Amino acid sequence: MEFKVIIGRPEEVSAGALVVFHLEEEALQGVALEVDRTLEGQLSQAVSSGEFKGEYGQVLPVHTFDRLGAGRVILTGLGKAADLKPDRVRGATGAACKALRRAKLSSAAFFLEDPVFGTLDVGGLAQAMTEGAFLGLYDFQKYKTIDIEDSHPDEMLMVIGPGEPAEVEAANLEAVRRSVAVGRCLAEATNLARDMVNEPANAMTPTRMCEVATQVAQEWGLECTCLDREQMAAMGMGALLGVAQGSRQPPRFIVLRYRGGPEAEGKPHPGFLGKGVTFDSGGISLKPAERMEMMKGDMAGGAAVIGALRAIAELKPAINVTGIVPAVENLPSGEASRPGDILRAMSGKTIEVISTDAEGRLILADALAYARREKLSPLVDVATLTGACAIALGPFYTGAFSNNQALLDRLLRVAEESGERIWPMPIHEDFKELIKSPVADVKNVGGREGGAITAALFLAEFAEDTPWVHLDIAATSQSETERPDQPKGATGVAVRTLVALALSLAEERLA
C-alpha cells in the first residue's frame, strides 16, 4: 500500500473515497461540512435522522454521484470530543479502511487540516492515520484456500492545505512525510509480531523464531545470535533447559543487537526480553483441553521484541538496544520436567518447580541473568505470563510491575502516547513469602491469590537491582473480537511501547 502526501481541497481530490470524520453529539464541521454542502445535505441528513451518530469506529459509506472527484465518502465516527486523542484517530482510520476494503475501493484520501481534530498536530495525525490504515487492514490468510479476502486499497492520500503549494510544502509537507514513514514503520513492525503469533505451532517453532530473527537482522542491519542447547548448557541455563527437555523441538536463545553509533556511548543500553514459548501444553501439569489451541500464542512477548528491534533498526535512534528471546516448546513426555524438580538457573539460584505450567518465568529467569551478565540496563520483559493478570485487568490492559518508579513512570508515559493501555500493579515485599521454598532458593508458583504479583516477584529475584519492568500481556496479546484497528487474533501489543521507550531513552538519560 502506497502513501502519498498531497495538497488539495475535498472537491479537487481524485480518489476512490474521501474519509471524513465526525464527532459524536456535535454538528458537522470542517471537511465534513464542506463535503455535505457539495452533496446537498446527505451527510447532515444522516446525522439528524440518527442513522449516523459519530460513535467511535462507526462508518457510513455515502455515494457522491460524481459531485466530487471521489466516488464515495466514508463518514467516520471519532466518538466524543472529550475523548479525542491520536489513539482514537488511529482506530477510526482503521475502521474507515475496513469499510474501503468491503467496498473494494482502491484508494482513499484523508484530510489532516480539519477543525474536527481540535488541537491535535498535523504530524501526529499523519502518523496515527498511517498506523490505523496498516493495522486496520491487517489480516492473516496465509493458510486459507477458500473464502479469501484479497481486496485491499492500493493508495492512501494524506491531504494538507488548502494554501499556496510552495507555502504549504515549506511548512508541512516534509514533516508529514516523515510522520507517515514513522507510522508505517511502527505498523509494519506490529504486523510482523501479529504474523508470528498467528502462525500455528507446527510452523512457528523455536527454530523458526530464530530464522525470523535472522531474516530481520539481515534485512535491517542488526546483529543476531541464536544459541543452541549445548551452548545454553555451557552457560548454565538450567531453568530454560528444564522447560525445553520435554519436547523434541530444540530450544533456541535468540539475541538481537542494534548499535546506535558513536552517539549511543554513555547512554543507557536497554535490554528487551520476550517470552518465546512457541506452544505451551502446560507440560506434566497439563492444561485443560478447552482452548489449548490458543497456546500457540505463548510466544507473543518474543514476537513483540523481534518486531520492536526491527522498527528500532529502521528509525535509527542514537542508543544501543539488545533484544533477547528464549524460545522453547513446553510439552509432556518421559523426559519432561516434573513438579517437585529443582532446577539451577544461570544466576546460580535454585528453583523448586511447583507447576510445569509456570514455565515462562523459568525461561525468563535465565534471560534476565544473561541480560545482567551483559550489563544491560534498564530491562523490560514482555510475557504472556499469567491468567491471573487477565482476571485482574480484563482484556484491554497490560499489567506492569517494576522495581524502579522512574523507569515505570517513563514507560507508562510513552505507552499512553503510543496508544497502548498499561496499568501499574503492586509488587510489595510481603508477597515474597508466597514464593519461598523449603528446599530451594525460590519456588516458581506462589498459589492462586495474587498470582500475577508472585510471578512478577519471581522474575524480580533474577532482575535483582537492575532497573526493570515486567509487562504481563496474557490478556492483551490476542483479541477475541474485532476492533476498529484490530482484527480478531494476535494484536502485536507492546511493539510500539518498546520502540517509544527506546526513542525516549535515546533522547534523555534515565535519571
C-alpha positions in Angstrom: 0.0 0.0 0.0 1.4 3.3 -1.1 1.0 6.6 0.9 1.3 10.0 -0.8 1.2 13.4 0.8 -0.6 15.9 -1.4 -2.1 19.4 -1.3 -5.7 20.0 -2.2 -9.4 20.6 -1.4 -12.1 18.0 -0.9 -13.8 18.8 -4.2 -10.4 18.6 -6.1 -9.0 15.3 -4.8 -9.5 12.3 -7.1 -9.7 9.0 -5.1 -12.0 6.1 -4.6 -13.3 7.7 -1.4 -12.9 10.7 0.8 -12.7 9.7 4.5 -14.3 12.5 6.6 -14.5 12.4 10.4 -17.3 13.5 12.7 -17.6 13.9 16.5 -20.4 12.3 18.4 -23.1 14.7 19.6 -21.5 17.6 17.6 -22.6 19.4 14.5 -20.8 18.7 11.2 -17.7 20.9 10.9 -14.6 21.3 8.8 -14.2 18.9 5.9 -17.4 17.0 6.6 -19.4 20.3 6.5 -17.8 21.3 3.2 -18.4 17.9 1.7 -22.0 18.0 3.0 -22.7 21.2 1.1 -21.4 19.7 -2.1 -23.6 16.7 -1.6 -26.6 18.8 -0.9 -27.1 17.7 2.8 -26.6 14.0 2.5 -24.3 13.8 5.5 -26.3 16.2 7.7 -29.4 14.3 6.9 -27.8 11.0 8.1 -26.7 12.7 11.3 -30.1 14.4 12.0 -32.0 11.2 11.3 -29.9 9.2 13.8 -28.6 6.9 11.0 -25.1 8.1 11.8 -24.2 9.2 15.4 -20.5 9.6 15.1 -19.7 6.9 17.7 -16.1 5.8 17.8 -15.4 3.4 14.9 -18.9 3.9 13.3 -18.7 4.2 9.5 -21.2 5.2 6.8 -20.4 5.0 3.1 -22.2 7.6 1.0 -22.2 7.7 -2.8 -21.3 11.1 -4.3 -22.9 10.5 -7.7 -20.0 12.3 -9.4 -20.4 15.6 -7.5 -16.9 15.1 -6.1 -13.7 13.8 -7.5 -14.2 10.8 -5.3 -16.8 8.2 -5.9 -17.8 7.8 -2.2 -17.5 9.5 1.1 -16.7 7.3 4.2 -18.2 9.2 7.1 -16.3 8.0 10.2 -17.0 8.5 13.9 -14.4 9.7 16.3 -16.6 9.4 19.4 -16.9 12.3 21.9 -14.7 15.3 21.7 -13.6 14.9 25.3 -12.1 11.5 24.4 -10.3 12.7 21.3 -6.7 11.5 21.2 -4.4 10.2 18.5 -5.4 6.7 19.5 -9.0 7.5 18.6 -7.9 8.8 15.2 -5.8 5.6 14.7 -8.7 3.4 15.5 -11.3 5.4 13.5 -8.9 5.3 10.5 -8.7 1.5 10.8 -12.5 1.3 10.8 -12.7 3.5 7.7 -10.1 1.4 5.9 -12.1 -1.8 6.6 -15.1 -0.1 5.0 -12.9 0.7 2.0 -11.9 -3.0 1.7 -15.5 -4.1 2.0 -16.5 -1.7 -0.8 -13.4 -2.9 -2.8 -12.2 0.7 -3.3 -8.6 1.0 -4.4 -7.7 4.4 -3.0 -8.8 6.9 -0.3 -7.9 10.5 0.8 -7.6 11.7 4.4 -7.6 15.4 5.3 -5.1 16.4 8.0 -6.0 20.1 8.5 -9.6 19.8 9.8 -11.1 21.6 12.8 -12.7 18.3 13.9 -9.3 17.3 15.2 -9.1 20.2 17.6 -5.6 20.9 18.8 -4.0 17.6 17.6 -1.0 18.4 15.5 -0.8 17.5 11.8 2.3 15.3 12.2 0.8 13.2 15.0 -2.4 12.9 12.9 -0.5 11.7 9.9 1.3 9.1 12.0 -1.8 7.9 13.7 -3.8 7.6 10.4 -0.9 5.7 8.7 -0.7 3.3 11.7 -4.5 2.9 11.7 -4.6 2.1 8.0 -2.0 -0.7 8.2 -3.3 -2.1 11.5 -6.9 -2.0 10.5 -6.3 -3.7 7.1 -4.2 -6.4 8.6 -5.5 -10.0 8.1 -3.8 -13.4 8.3 -4.9 -15.6 5.4 -1.7 -17.5 4.7 -3.3 -20.9 5.2 -6.7 -20.2 3.6 -7.6 -21.7 0.3 -11.3 -20.7 0.1 -13.2 -17.5 1.0 -10.0 -15.5 0.7 -10.5 -11.7 1.0 -7.8 -10.2 -1.3 -9.2 -6.7 -1.8 -7.0 -4.0 -0.2 -6.7 -0.3 -1.1 -3.5 0.3 -3.1 -3.1 4.0 -2.4 -3.7 6.4 0.5 -3.6 10.1 0.1 -2.7 12.3 3.0 -4.1 15.7 2.1 -2.8 19.0 3.6 -4.0 22.5 2.7 -5.7 24.4 1.3 -3.0 27.0 0.6 -0.4 28.0 -1.8 1.6 24.9 -2.7 5.0 26.4 -2.1 3.9 27.8 1.3 2.2 24.6 2.4 5.2 22.4 1.3 7.7 24.5 3.1 5.7 24.4 6.4 4.3 20.9 6.5 4.9 18.6 3.6 8.3 17.1 4.6 7.2 16.8 8.3 4.1 15.0 7.3 6.1 12.6 5.0 8.4 11.8 8.0 5.4 11.2 10.2 3.9 8.9 7.6 7.2 7.0 7.4 7.3 6.5 11.2 3.7 5.4 11.3 4.3 2.9 8.5 7.4 1.5 10.3 5.6 1.0 13.6 2.6 -0.6 12.0 4.7 -3.0 9.9 6.7 -4.0 12.9 3.4 -4.6 14.8 2.1 -6.7 12.0 5.3 -8.7 11.9 4.6 -9.6 15.5 1.0 -10.4 14.7 2.1 -12.7 11.8 4.4 -14.6 14.1 1.7 -15.1 16.8 -0.9 -16.1 14.3 1.3 -18.9 12.9 0.4 -22.4 14.0 2.8 -24.0 16.5 3.9 -26.7 13.9 5.2 -23.8 11.8 6.4 -21.3 14.4 8.8 -23.5 16.3 11.8 -22.2 18.3 14.0 -22.9 15.3 11.6 -20.9 13.1 11.6 -18.0 15.5 15.4 -18.0 15.2 15.1 -17.9 11.4 12.7 -15.0 11.5 15.0 -13.1 13.8 17.9 -13.8 11.5 16.0 -12.6 8.5 15.0 -9.4 10.3 18.7 -8.9 11.2 19.9 -9.4 7.7 17.2 -7.0 6.3 17.7 -4.2 8.8 21.4 -4.4 9.7 21.1 -6.0 13.2 23.4 -8.5 14.8 21.8 -11.8 15.5 23.0 -14.8 17.6 21.0 -18.0 18.2 22.4 -20.2 20.9 21.7 -23.9 20.8 21.1 -26.4 23.6 24.7 -27.2 24.1 25.7 -23.5 24.2 23.0 -22.8 26.7 24.1 -25.8 28.9 27.6 -24.5 28.9 26.3 -21.2 30.2 24.3 -22.9 32.9 20.8 -22.1 31.7 19.3 -24.9 33.7 15.9 -23.2 34.1 15.3 -22.7 30.4 16.6 -26.2 29.5 14.4 -27.7 32.2 11.3 -26.4 30.3 12.7 -27.4 26.9 13.5 -31.0 27.8 10.0 -32.4 27.3 9.9 -31.5 23.6 11.7 -32.8 20.6 11.8 -29.3 19.3 15.3 -27.9 20.1 15.3 -24.7 22.1 16.9 -21.5 20.9 18.2 -18.5 22.7 17.9 -15.5 20.4 19.9 -12.3 20.8 19.3 -9.4 18.5 21.6 -6.3 18.8 21.1 -2.8 17.5 24.0 -0.5 17.5 23.2 3.2 17.6 26.6 4.5 16.6 29.1 6.7 18.4 26.4 8.9 19.9 25.0 6.0 21.8 28.1 5.8 24.0 27.3 6.9 27.6 23.6 6.4 27.2 21.6 3.5 28.7 21.8 0.2 26.9 18.3 -1.3 27.4 17.5 -4.9 27.2 14.1 -6.0 25.9 13.3 -9.6 26.8 10.4 -11.6 25.3 8.9 -14.9 26.4 9.1 -17.3 23.4 7.1 -20.4 24.3 6.0 -21.5 20.9 3.5 -23.9 22.3 2.5 -24.4 25.9 0.7 -27.6 26.8 1.5 -27.0 30.5 4.0 -29.8 30.5 3.3 -32.5 33.1 1.0 -30.0 34.8 -1.2 -30.4 31.7 -3.6 -27.6 30.8 -7.3 -28.4 30.1 -8.0 -29.3 26.5 -10.5 -26.4 26.1 -8.9 -23.5 24.2 -5.4 -25.1 24.4 -5.0 -24.2 20.7 -4.6 -20.6 21.9 -1.3 -21.6 23.4 0.4 -21.3 20.1 0.5 -17.6 21.0 2.5 -18.0 24.2 5.5 -16.6 22.3 3.8 -13.2 21.8 6.3 -11.4 24.0 9.2 -12.8 21.9 7.4 -11.7 18.7 7.0 -8.2 20.2 10.7 -7.9 20.9 11.7 -9.0 17.4 9.2 -6.6 15.9 10.4 -3.8 18.1 14.1 -4.4 17.2 13.0 -4.3 13.5 11.4 -0.9 14.0 14.3 0.5 16.0 16.7 -0.5 13.3 14.7 1.4 10.8 14.2 4.5 12.9 17.9 4.5 13.9 17.9 6.2 17.4 21.3 7.0 18.9 21.1 4.2 21.5 22.2 0.6 21.7 19.4 -1.9 22.3 19.6 -5.6 22.8 16.6 -7.9 22.3 16.6 -11.4 24.0 14.1 -14.1 23.2 14.4 -17.5 25.0 12.4 -19.8 22.7 11.2 -23.2 23.7 8.2 -25.6 23.4 6.6 -26.9 26.6 5.3 -30.5 26.2 4.8 -33.5 28.4 7.0 -36.6 27.8 9.1 -39.2 29.5 11.9 -36.6 29.6 9.8 -33.6 30.7 10.4 -31.8 34.0 8.2 -32.8 36.9 6.5 -30.9 39.7 9.0 -31.1 42.6 12.1 -31.0 40.4 14.8 -28.5 41.3 16.4 -26.5 38.6 19.5 -24.3 38.8 19.3 -21.0 36.8 22.1 -19.3 35.1 22.5 -16.9 38.0 23.2 -19.9 40.3 19.9 -19.7 42.2 17.9 -22.9 42.6 14.2 -23.1 41.7 11.7 -25.6 43.1 9.2 -26.4 40.3 5.7 -26.5 41.8 4.0 -26.4 38.4 5.5 -27.1 35.0 2.8 -24.8 33.6 4.6 -21.8 35.2 7.3 -22.2 32.6 7.5 -18.7 31.2 9.1 -17.3 34.3 11.6 -20.1 34.3 12.9 -19.3 30.8 12.9 -15.5 31.6 14.9 -16.2 34.8 17.8 -17.3 32.5 17.2 -14.5 30.1 17.3 -11.9 32.9 20.6 -13.5 34.2 22.0 -13.3 30.7 21.0 -9.6 30.3 22.6 -8.8 33.7 25.8 -10.5 32.6 25.8 -8.3 29.5 25.3 -5.3 31.8 22.1 -4.2 30.0 20.0 -1.6 31.8 17.2 -0.9 32.1 15.4 -4.2 31.4 11.9 -4.7 30.1 10.4 -8.2 29.8 7.2 -8.9 27.8 5.4 -12.1 28.5 2.1 -13.9 28.3 2.8 -14.8 31.9 -0.4 -15.3 34.0 -4.1 -15.8 33.6 -4.3 -14.0 37.0 -3.4 -10.7 35.3 -6.2 -11.3 32.8 -8.6 -11.8 35.7 -7.3 -8.6 37.4 -7.4 -6.2 34.4 -9.6 -7.8 31.8 -8.8 -7.9 28.1 -7.8 -4.3 27.5 -4.9 -3.5 29.8 -1.4 -4.9 30.2 -0.2 -5.2 33.7 3.1 -3.5 34.6 5.3 -4.5 37.6 8.6 -2.7 38.4 11.4 -2.3 40.9 12.1 1.3 39.7 9.5 4.0 39.8 11.3 6.4 37.4 11.5 3.7 34.8 7.9 2.7 35.3 6.7 6.3 35.0 8.6 6.7 31.8 7.2 3.5 30.3 3.7 4.4 31.2 4.0 7.8 29.6 5.4 6.5 26.3 2.8 3.7 26.3 0.0 6.2 26.6 1.5 8.2 23.7 1.7 5.1 21.7 -1.9 4.2 22.3 -1.2 1.0 24.3 -3.0 0.6 27.6 -0.8 -0.4 30.5 -1.8 -0.3 34.2 0.7 -0.3 37.1 0.4 -3.2 39.5 1.7 -3.6 43.1 4.9 -5.6 43.8 5.0 -5.5 47.6 7.7 -7.4 49.5 5.0 -9.2 51.6 4.2 -11.4 48.6 7.7 -12.8 48.7 6.7 -15.1 51.5 4.5 -16.9 49.0 7.4 -18.0 46.7 9.7 -19.1 49.4 10.7 -22.8 49.1 11.8 -25.1 51.9 14.2 -27.0 49.6 15.4 -24.4 47.1 16.1 -20.6 46.9 12.7 -19.9 45.4 9.7 -21.7 44.0 8.0 -20.9 40.7 4.4 -20.7 41.9 3.0 -18.8 44.9 -0.6 -20.0 44.8 -3.8 -18.7 43.3 -4.0 -15.5 45.3 -2.0 -12.6 43.8 -0.8 -14.9 41.1 0.3 -12.1 38.7 2.2 -10.4 41.6 4.0 -13.5 42.8 5.0 -14.3 39.2 6.5 -10.8 38.8 8.3 -11.1 42.2 9.8 -14.4 41.0 11.2 -12.5 38.0 12.4 -9.7 40.3 14.6 -12.3 42.0 16.6 -12.5 38.8 16.4 -8.9 37.7 18.0 -8.1 41.2 19.0 -4.4 41.4 18.8 -3.6 37.7 16.0 -1.2 36.8 13.3 -3.5 35.4 9.7 -3.6 34.3 7.7 -6.7 33.6 4.8 -6.4 31.2 2.2 -9.2 31.6 0.4 -9.4 28.2 -1.5 -12.6 28.8 -4.8 -10.8 28.3 -3.8 -8.3 25.6 -1.7 -10.3 23.2 -4.8 -11.6 21.4 -8.2 -10.2 20.9 -11.4 -12.3 21.0 -13.3 -9.7 18.9 -12.6 -7.4 16.0 -11.9 -3.8 17.0 -11.5 -0.7 14.8 -7.8 -1.1 14.2 -7.6 -4.8 15.2 -8.9 -8.0 13.6 -9.7 -11.0 15.8 -6.4 -12.7 16.8 -2.9 -11.5 17.5 -2.6 -7.8 18.5 1.2 -7.2 18.3 0.9 -5.5 21.7 4.0 -3.9 23.2 5.9 -3.3 20.0 5.0 0.4 19.8 5.7 0.9 23.5 9.1 -0.8 23.4 10.1 1.4 20.4 8.8 4.5 22.1 10.8 3.7 25.2 14.0 3.2 23.2 13.4 6.6 21.5 12.8 8.2 24.8 15.9 6.8 26.4 17.9 7.9 23.3 16.8 11.5 23.9 17.4 11.6 27.6 19.4 9.6 30.0 17.3 7.8 32.6 17.5 9.6 36.0 
